[in-house]
């Protein structure tokens, strides 16, 4: 089965956009995930009705049975950009015969392993390549790239610092009274 950009329910998308434009408060929301440690480096994350399992590669002490959290970040960016590319094709009446977004990010384990405090534990940069089979010209594809980036929540979350806070709650044995 070949995919098509036209299977995206653009009418519902546009209706939501129009509604939120008229009622900004209705566009406010949040997502929540809950991650439960399983064993070793393995964890299971619930997001709405979906489940994602993560693990570490064997050289980092894991069993390498599931996606690594760093790979999951790259997948989040790639899938969010893919949705943007499909939306933008729809807005222009275009379609793709094939669309693939390859996301690449180098890292230096010295940061994660605590060997060198001057080395980040995360990625040193993130890049992506779009491989697309379409009749659209290069100028239109560049417009789509820019529009997909500017409307992508994941692109924004990675590119711009997002405040993060954390707290610890204890329960069960050893919990403070």
N, C-alpha and C positions, 0 to 999 in steps of 0.2 A: 504494500500500500504506500503510495506516495503522499507526502504531506502537502498541505497548502496553507498559506497565510489566511486564506478566506474562511477557514474553519474557526478562527477567532471570532467570538461574538462581539463584533465592533459596535453593533447597535446598542447593546447593553453597556459597553464601555463608554460610548458617547453619552448615553442617558445618565450614567453615573457622573461623568464629568460635568454635564449640564446641571444636574441636581446639586452637586457640591459647589459649583460656581454660584448658584442661587442661595444655597444653605451651607455656608462654610463650616458651621459647627458639626454638620453631619459627616464631614470628611475627617474628623478627628477620631483617632482610634489607637490601638496598640496591639502588638503581637506578644505572645509569651511562649516560651519553651520551658520544659522541665527535663533536666538531665539527671538520670539515676545511674550511679556507678554500679557496675556489675561485678567485674573481677579484673585484677591486674590493671591494664590500661583501657579496658573495655567499658563503654558506657552506652546507655540507650537514651535517646532524646525523644520526647513526645512534643509534637507541634500540631495543635488542633487534633485531627484524627489520624495523623501520620506519625511514623516511627523512623528514626534514623539511628543507625548503630555506628559507633566509632571505635577505633583502636589505634595503636601505634605500630609502626613497622617493627619487625623482630630486632634489628640492631638497637632500637630504643627501648627494648624490654617488653614490647607488646607481642601479640600473636599474629599480627598482620592479617586479621580476618575481616576487617571492615575499613572504611575510608578513614584517613587521618584527618583530624580537625583542620589542619592547614589546607588540605585538599578540598575540604568542605567549603572553606572560604572562597577558594578559586572557583568551585562549582557554583556557589551562590552568585558570584560576579558574572560568570559565563551564562548562567540561566537567566539572570535578570537582564543582561544585555540582549540575549536572544529574544526575550519577550518584547523589548524595546524595538528591535529590528523588525519583528513581525507587526507590531503596532504601526510603525512608521511605513511599512510596505502597504498596509491596509489604508492608511490615510492618503496614500498616493495612488491607490488602485493597482499596485504592483503585486507580484507573487515571486516566490523563489522556487527553483527546482531542487535546490539543496542549500542549506545554511549550516555552517559549523563555526563555532567560536572556540578557539584554542587559547587557554589562559596559562601563562607561564610565570613562575616566580622563583628566583633563586633564594637560597638561605644559607646561613653559616651556622653549623651546629655548635660552634664554640659559645655562642650566646645562650642557646637553650640549655646546654650542658653546664653552664656556669664556669667555663674555662677562661673567658675573657670578658670582663665587665664593659669593655668598649664596643663589643659586638652585640647588635640587637638579637633578641631571641626569635624575632619574626622575619618576614621577608625583607630583602633589601630593595626590591622594586617589584612591580607587577606589570606585565605587558600582555596584550592579547592580539590575536590575529583573527580576522573574519575571513572565512573561505565561503564564497557565495557563488551560486550558479543562477543567473538571472539575466533578463534582457535589459535591465536598467543600466544607464550609462554611468561613467565614473563620477560625474558631478552629482548625480542623484544619490549614489551610494555614499559619497562623502557627506551629503546633507543628512542622510539616514544615520550615519555613524555619529555625527555631532548631536542630532536630536535624541538618539538612543542613549548616549552618554549623559546628556543634560537632564533627561527624565528618569534615569535609573536610580532608584533608592540605594542599591548596593554600591554603585559607582560613587555616589555621594557619600555614603557611610565610610567607604574606604579612603576616598580622596580627602575628605574633610574630617578633622577631629570631632568625634562624638563623645560627649561626656559619659563616663562610666563610673558608677559607684557600687560599692559592695558592702555587705554586712554579714556577720556570722551569727547564726542562731543555733544554740545547742539544745539537744533533747535527749531523753533516755538516760542511760547510765553516765554519771559524771557531769550531768548538766548542773549548771549553777541554780541554786534555789532562789 
